[in-house]
């Protein structure tokens, strides 16, 4: 949440035009921002007034009648973390030994529009429900509630977890957060330090609405503090859920250790921040806050599209603890690497606007490298994020990660596809989630992140190394790690190469090499290490036993958006001995915007399916000479088959069966 007017949160600058310079973040800058924001707030409040909002239900209707049963009491432990305290919100009254209501209006440091009062927080059916209503109290056109545990219950380190169903619609701002006990804001909390010097930990925030439609789907985790330069850097991470966060309950969590913070939604880690020497305020006690604001300087204010009432329904809040590694040690660290700071980036810098360097992602891939690492990582929860300016059209991008030895040999780890295209202005984040990665141990190896534009116009990546930076998140083993964090200067990077030296499999090439077939015995060889078919960017694929071409199963697939697709990923293999890719397909859809793709550690190759396909309700064989894939089929290949939609919008549906390669 926000604890002062210039706590306008990371999105206060994340959705501004890209020419805002970090060098402007001075007390004078924030003073001018304060004045400007107040003027805008007065203007917008006058414009919306709350009078045009729509009531969704009666103000005093039943809140919990349609909710599922609460999750039940907390378990004694959670992945080695031991439950230390919880509020399950049973009963009919808040525990006054823990919670205090904040009362009043006045904006609360963010130009918020609501009046906080006790009546809007109700315990019933095992839930705490905070309701935002369109009703005037004093000068405030809306009411809501905010509770906090200052001077009653405080915490230093731990896992903070909440299960909740969030509100939606323009202007809604629910939060689950912590402030340092030293906070002096509003003279309410007994501290002696002004924000952000006292520190703030935002475990969950959501901004409803927003012009690009992302607000109701996205949860944010953020820190606020003064760094060594006396600037609040506001490191922030976001996760966009597939469905609106108001559609169901989700579990929100932040793990705070003496070394780091890691944010989660439903067990998925989406951001990590290491605690550095200038973050001393995060080694002190903090208290909890829960609130639902209406409007504010971050996401904007309620307007004629806003639906009232809205509810923030909280099942529980829990705090877990564990034996902490020593402060400043490397044991048990999650890791996030800010790759924009990599001086060995395989790209020339583009134009510069303000303090934000722009790098162009065009036809050639871009690569970033971590330092050389030694240590163990947990399975799953790897991700990468990039910031881009608005593109002039749809631009699907593929992100791949490789482990690389000091000698330059590489091993493919995983890949993910996403489309950064947006109609909104300013800088925007795109997240790539890598799934299915097993527990991994690195021994003096670097990780390379490679971005490839699959189609569409060039992209401008913003890489200023602060709030708009390229990041790779990798989870250190919670069992403890021997991982080191050497600097680039201490451990020189390998020179980026467009053709990594790892060869594909040199096994003798069988005459036929199966990728997908039920009667595998009919083929002389099978692709090793192959995953099940993976979907990306709204593509759909699954095994289906209906009317297979051979055997019992075929793949049914649907590509319903530009950049959507599906693929097989397996062990790297040299295809130089093979001449053709063959597969069976049945579809009545036009394939005008569909292509078949091969990929590996080298270039990507694709062939338009429309050039081979006759739309028919009958099975037909597609034969693609590997020469049509260009150099992609000449180096190590790890994606032996992919189908994706590019350049158009028609939905494409088909059945696919019997995919294989032949030497003739």
N, C-alpha and C positions, 0 to 999 in steps of 0.2 A: 504494500500500500504506500501511501505517501505521508511524510511527516512534516513537510514544509512546502511552500509554494513551488520552489524549484526542485522539489521531489516529484515533479511532473512525470516521473518515471522514464525509463529508457525509451518508451514509445513517444515521449514528448519530442525527442530528436530523431527517433528512428523513422518516423513518417514525415519528417520535414524534408524540404528540398535538399539535395545532396551537397550544396555549397556551404553548409554550415561547418565552420572550422572548429576543431577541438581546441585550438589555441584561444578561441573566444570564451572558453569556460572559465571566466573570472568573476569575482564578486560584482564588478560593474555590469558584466553581462547578465548575471542573474537578477540584479536590481532592475535592469531594463526589461527583462523577461517578466518579472513580477508585475510591473506596471502595465505592460502590454497585455498580459494574461488577464489581469483584473478588468481592463477595459473591454476585452473580448467577452469576458464572462458576463459583464453587465449588459452588453449588446445582445448576446445570445439569450440570456435569461429573459430579457424584455421581449425578444422575438418569440420564444417558445412559450413561456409563461406557464406551461404545464396544462393549459386549458384544452388543448386539442388532442391530448393523449386519450387512448382507448382503454376502457375498463374491460378486462378479460373475464372477470367474475365479480361477484359482490365482494365488497371490502371485508365483510365479516364471515365469509363462507368457510366451510370446513377446510383445513389446511392439510391434514394427514389422512383423510378418508381414502384417498386413492393411492397412497404410497404402499410399497411392499413392506414386509416385516423388516425391522432393523436387523443388522448383521449379527447381533448377539454380543456377549461380553468378550473382552479381549483375551487372547491366548497368553500364556505365561511367557512365551519367547517367540522370536521371529528371526530366523536365519542367524542365530547366535546373539541377537539383540534381546535383552531382557526387559520386559515391561516394567517401567518405573512408576508411571502415573497415567491415568486416563479419566476422561469424563464421557460416559456413555449416554448422557442426557436422558436418563430414565427419570421417572417422577414427573412433577408438574411445576417445579420451581428451580431456577438456577442455583447452584451451590455458591452462596455468598461468601464462603470461606476462600473461594478461588476467584470468582468473577465480580467485576464492577461494571456498571453501565456508564458509558460516556454519554452525556446529555447535552443537547444544544445544536445550534446551526453555526453559521459564520464561515463555512467553506472548508474548515479543518485542514488548511494548508494547501488545498488543491482546487479551490473554487467549487467544491461540491455543492449541490443544490438542496440537499435533504436536511431535515431536522431529526437528530437522533433522539429516540425516546424509548422508555422501557416497554411500552405496550406492543411494540412491533417485534419483540423476541418472545416466542411462546414455546414451552416444552409440552409435547403431547405425543403419545404413541411411541416413545423411545427416540424422538427426534427433537433437535432444536431447530425451529423454523424462524428465520428472519425475513420479514415481509417489507417490501418497498411499496408504498401507496401514494397515489395522487390525492393528497389532501394538504391543505395549507395550515401551517402552524407558524405564527408570527410572519416573518418575511420569507419563509421557506415554502416552496410550492409542493414539496413532497416530504414524506416521513420514512424513517427506517430505524435500524438499531445497530449499535456497536458495543461489544463487550471486551474487557481486557483484564489481565491478571496482575497488574502492577502492584507492588508492595504486599502481594499476597502469595503469589506462586511464580517462581523464576527458575530458569534452566541454564545450564552451561554445557553445551555439546549434547548430541543425541540424535535419534531418529524421531522426527515430528511427522505424524501421519493423521490425515483427516479423510473420512469417507463422506462425500457430499454430492448433492444434485444441485447444479448451479442454475441461476436464472438465465434469461436471454433478453434480447431486444436492445435497441440503441440506448446508451446511457447507463446501463447496469454495470456495476463495478464491485463484485464480491472479492473478498480477500481473506487469506489465512496467513498471518505474518507475525513477526517478533520485533520488538524494539529493545535496545539496551537499557538496563536499569538506570543508567546515568542520564537518560533522556529528560530534558527540562521542558519539552514542548507543551504549550497551553497551561503550564504550571499545574499539571495534573498528576505527574508520575514521580515527583520527588527527586529527580536527578538534577545535575548541575551542568550538563553539557547540551548545547543546542544541536539539533539535527543538522547534518548527518554525522557529526562527530561522535555521537553516541552509538551509531551503527544501526542498521535495519536489515532484516532477513525476510524476504518475501517468499514464502513457501509456495503460495498459489495466488495468482491474480488473473482475472478474466475481464476483458473490456467488451461489453456487448455491442452488437451492431457493427459499426465501422463501414466506410464507403466501399471497401473491397470485399465485404462479406465475411471476413476472416474472424471477426471478434468473437462470435458465439461458439467457435470451434477451438479456440486457442487458449492454452494455459501458459502463464509466464512465471519464471523464477528469477529473482533479482537480488543484488546486494547494493546497499548504499553506505558509503563511508568516505572519509577524507584520506587520500593516498599521500605519498611522500611529497607530491607537488601541491598539496592542499586543494586538490580537485576531487570531486565525486565522480569516479569513472563509470559507475552504474553498470557493472557487468550483468548482462541479462540473457536468458535463454528461453526459448519458446517451443511449444509442441502443438501442432495442429492435429486434432483428433478427426477421425473419419466422419463422425456424426456430431451434431450440436451437443455441447456439454450439458445442456438442459434436458436432453432426451433420457438420461439415465444417471445412476450413481457412478462415481469414479473415485478411486483412491489417490489422493495427492500427498506427496511426501517430500521432505528434504532431509538428507543425512548430513549432519554437521559434526565433523571431527576436528581435532586440533590441527589437522593438515588441510582439510578441504570441505567444500560443500558439493553435494550431488543432488539434483532434482529428479523426481520421478512422477509419472502418472501411470497407474495400474501396473506398477512394477517395471515400467520401461524407463530407463535412465535417459534424460534428454539434455543434460548439461552438467558440467563440472567446473568448479573454480577452485584453484589451489590457493591456500592462505599464505600470503607473502609477508615479508618482514614489516611492511607498512600497514598491515591490517590487524594491529594489536587489539582493536576494540572487539574483535571476534574471539577473544580469549577471556571474555567476561560474561556475567549472567545477563539473561534477556527474559522478557515477559511476553505472553501471548496476546494476540488480538484477533477477533473475528468481527467482520462487519460487511454490510452491503451499502455502498455509496450509490447515489444517483447523480450521474454526471461528474465532470471534473476536467482538469486541464490536460489529462492524458488522452482519453478516448472521446471527449466531447460530451455534450449534454443531451438530456432527454428532449425529444421533439415530437412532432405530430405522428411519427411512426411508432413511438414508444408504446408498448402495451403494459397496462397496469391492471391489478397488482402483479408483482413478481416475487418469487420466493427463493431463498437460499436455504436449502434443507440439509442439515448436518446430522449425520448418524452418530459420529463419535470424533473425539480428538484424543490421540494417544502419544505418549512419550516413552521411547525405549532408550536404554543405555547399554554400554558394554565396557570392557576393559580398553582404555584408550592407549594407543601408541604414544610414545613421548612426543611432546611438541617439537616440531621441526624435523622429526624423523621421516623416513620414506616408507615405513611399514603400512600396508593396507591402503595405499593411495589410489583413488581413481585418477585418471589422467585426462587432461584436455590440452591439446596443442594448438596454439594460435599460429596457423601456418602462414598467415600473411606476413609474419615476421621472418620467414625463411628467405635469406638473401640469395638462395640458389634456385629460386623459382624459375621454371623453364618457360619464361615468357618475357618479352620486352614490355615495359610499362607504357600504358597509353597516355592519354591526356590527363591532366590533374585539375580538379576543381576544388578550390579552397585547400583544405588539408587532407583531401581524400583521393589518393591515387586510384586511377581506373586502369584495369588490365582487360584487354579484349580477348574474349573466348570466341574464336572464329573456326576455321576448318582444322587447325592443328590443335591437338590436345594440350592442356596445361597440367603441370605437375608440381606438387609440393612435397617436401620431405620433413619428417621429424628428425631430431637428433638420434644417434644410435642408442638403443634401449636394451636393458637387460632386466628381465623380470617376468612374472606370470600374470596373465589376464583372465578374468572370468569369461565364461561363454556368453555370447549375445551382447546386446546393448552397445554395439559400436554404431557410431553415427558421424556424419559430417554436415556442416552447414556453410552456406555461402551467402553473400549479400550482392544483389544486382540492382542496377537501375532498370526502370521499366523498359521492356523490349518492344519492338515495333510489330511483333507477331509471336505466334507460338514457337517455342524453342526448347524442345525436350533435350535434356542433358543426362549423360550417363556418368556416374561416379564409380571408380574402381579403387580398391586398396590392395597394395602388394607389400610383402615383407622383402627387404633387400639387404644382402650381406655387404660388408665393407668391400668385397671384391666386385660387387656390382651385379651378382646373380639375383634373380627375383623369383618369388613364388606368389601366385595369385591367391588372394584371400576371399574377396567377395565383391559384389557390385550392386548398385542401386540406381534407379532411374527416377527423375522428377522433372517437372516443367516449371521453370521460374516465371513464365509469362504472367503478366498482370496488367490490368487496365489502369491501376492506380499510379499516382506519381510518387517520386521519391525513391528511397532505398528499401528493398524488401528482402527478407530472409527466405531461403529455401533449404529444406532439410532432407538429407539422404539417410535412410535407415538401412543398416546392413544386418540381415537376418541369417540365422543358422551358423554363425561362426562358433566353432568349438573353443574350449579352453585352450589358450595359446601361451607358449613360453618363448620369449625372445632372448637371444644371446648375442648381444652387441650388434643388433640389427636396426635398420631404419625402416620406417613405414612410409611408403609413397602413396599419395592421393593423386589420382589422375581424373581430370574432368574432360569429357568429350562432348561437343555439340553434335547431336544426331541429325538435326535438320533445322530449318528456319534461319532467321537473321542472326547476326553476331550479337553477343551479349557483352555488356560492360560490367565487370566485377569490381566492387568497391573493396579495397584491401588496406584500410588505413591502420590496421593493427590494434584498434581499440574497440569501438562499438560496432563497426561494420567489418569484422574480420572473418577470414576463412578459418574454420575450426575442425579438428578431428578429435572425437571423444572415444577413449578406450578405457574400459574398466579394469583397474588393477585388482588382483585377487584380494578378497576380503580376508583371506586366511593369512595375509602378510606377503610382502613383496620385497625382493632384494633389488628392485628397480632403481636405477640412477637417472638423474635429470641433467646430463651434461649440456653445456651450451654449444651453439654452432661453432664458436671460436675454438672451444676446447677439443671438439671432435669434428674435423672437416667432413663435409658431405661429399658423396660421390658426385661426379659431374652428371647432370641430367642427360639421358640418352633417349632418342626417339625409337631405338630398337634394342631393348634390354637383352642381355646376353643369355638368359635362360633358354635352353633348347627345349623343344617338345619331346615327347616319348620317341625313342629310336627303336622301339620294338619292331620286329618284322611286321609288315602291313598285311593283314588278312585281306582276301579278295573282297569281302563285304564286311562293313563295320556298322553294327546296329547302334542307333541312338534311342529309338522307341519302337518296341515290337513285343507282342506277347509270345510269339513263336521264336524266341531268341536262338533256339537250337538250329533254326534255318539259316543263321548267319554265321560266318566264320569267326567273327570277333564282335566284342561289345565295348562301348566307350566306358572306361573305368572311372570310378568316383563320381558318377553322375547323380545329381540331385533330382528330386521330382520337379516337374515343371513349375516355374516360379512366375507369378504375375507381377506387373508393376504399373504404376500410374493409371489405375482404373481398368487395366486389362483383366480378363477373367479366363481361367483355364482349369479344367478338372478332368479326371478320368471318368469315363462314362461307358457303360456296357451296352448302350442302345446302338444297334446296327453297326457294329465295328466292321472294318474292312477285313481284318484277319484276327484270329484269336477272340478273346472275350471283351477286350476294351479298346476304346479309342479316346482321343482327347477332344473335348468340346471346348471351344473358345469363343470369346466375344471381345472385340476391340471397339470401345465406345467413346473414345476421345483422342484428340491429337496427342501423340506421344505415348499412348497406352500400348502395352505389349506383354509378352510372356517369353520365357526362355528356359533352356536347360543349361546348367553349369556343371562342369566336371573337371577331371584332371587334364592338364595340358597335354596336347598331342600334336605331333607333326603330321600334316596331311599331304605332304609333298608327293606321296606315292599314289594319291587318289585323284580321280578325274571328275567324278559326278556326285552330287547330292541328290537323293531321290526320296520322295515321300508321296503319300496318298492323301487326297483332300476331297471333301464333299461340301459344297456350299452353293447357295442361290444368291449370295450377296456379290455386289460389285467389289472388285479388289483394286480399284483405281488408286487408293491411298495406302496400300498395304505392301510391305516389303519383307523379304526373308534376309536374315542377317547371320553372319559368322563373326566371331570376335575372339581375340586373345590378347597377348601382351603387346602386340604390334598394332597396325592400323585396323580399323573396322571396315568390313566389306558388306555390301547389301545388293540385292537384286529385286527389282520390282516384280511383285507377284502377278500383276495384271498382264505382264508380257508373256506369261506362261499359262494363265488360267482361262478356262471357258466356264462361265457361271452355269452350274448344272446341279440337278438334284441327285446325280449319280456320282459314284467314286471315280476319280481320274488320277493318273500319276503325273507328278511334276518332276521333271528332270532338269537340274541346273548344273551346267558345267562349272567346276570350281574356278576356272579361269575368269569367269564373270565376277567373282568376288575380289579379284585383283590380288594385291600382296597380302590381304588378310588371311588367305588360305595357304600362304607360303611359309608363315612363321608358326610359332606355338599357338594352338587354338584351345581355348577353354570354354567357349560358348559354341557348341557345335550346331545349334539350331535356335533361332529366335524369330518370332513373328511380331511385327509392330506396325502401328498406324502412324503415318506422318503426312502433313500437308493438307489434310482435309478433315471433314467432320462426320461423314456417313458411318453408321454402325456396320461392322463387319462380323458375321458369325459363320463358323465353319466347324466341321469335324476333321481331325488330322489323325493319320495312322501310319505305321510302318515307315519310320524315318531312318535312313541309313546311307552310307557312303559306299561307292564302288571304285575299284581300281580301273575299270573299263567303262 
